[in-house]
């Protein structure tokens, strides 16, 4: 059992690599920025949030409208 547990930690989770990544994150400086416009990485989060809202528009229509707005703002 102990060998199987160790193999899962080493092979499946890559525990050592995960620990190194967590240490790097802990040692990093956190910089908070408030962008004026929505960023591309925020788009999926906003779409997920929109799923929960009630609206006369379908989710696909709202996403398409937001996409057009972002493309217009990008030039």
N, C-alpha and C positions, 0 to 999 in steps of 0.2 A: 504494500500500500504506500509506504513511504517513497519507494522508488517511482511509482506511478505519479505521485503528487509532485515529486521533484521534476519529472519529465514534463509534466504539464506546465509547471512554472518556467522551466527552461525553454521548452520548444513552442508551446502555444502562446504564453503570455510574454515571453522574453523578458522575464522579471528584471534581470540586470540592466537591460537597455531602458526599461521603464523607470527604474530607480535613478539612473543617470539623467534621464529627461526631467524627472521631478526635481532633482537637485539643481539642474540648470535653470529651471523655471523659478525655483526658490531664490536663486542668486541673482535673478534678473531684475532690472528696474522696471516698474510698471509705469507706463506713460498713458494717461487718459487724455483723449482728444475728442472734442465735440465738432465733427465736420458740419459744414453748412448744409450739405446735401446728403442724401442717402448714398452710401457706398455700395459697390457691387456685392460685397460680402454680406451686407445687411439685407439684401433683397430677399433671400430665402426665408430669413427670420420674419420679415414683415409679411410675406405671403402666408406663412404659417399662422401668424397672428390674425390675419384677415379671415381665415377659415372660420374663426370663432364668432365673428361679427355677423349680425343680421343686416341684410341689405337687399334691395330689389335687384341688384346686379349679381350675376353668377360670379363665382370665384375666377373663372377663366376670363370673364370680361374685365374684372377689376385688375387682374394681373396684366392683361394686354394694355389697359389704360395706363397703368403704372410704368410698364415697359416703354410705351411711347413717350411718356413724360421724361423718363431717364435718358432716352435717346435724344430727345429734343434739347435737354439740358447739357448733354455731352457735346452737342454740335454736330 
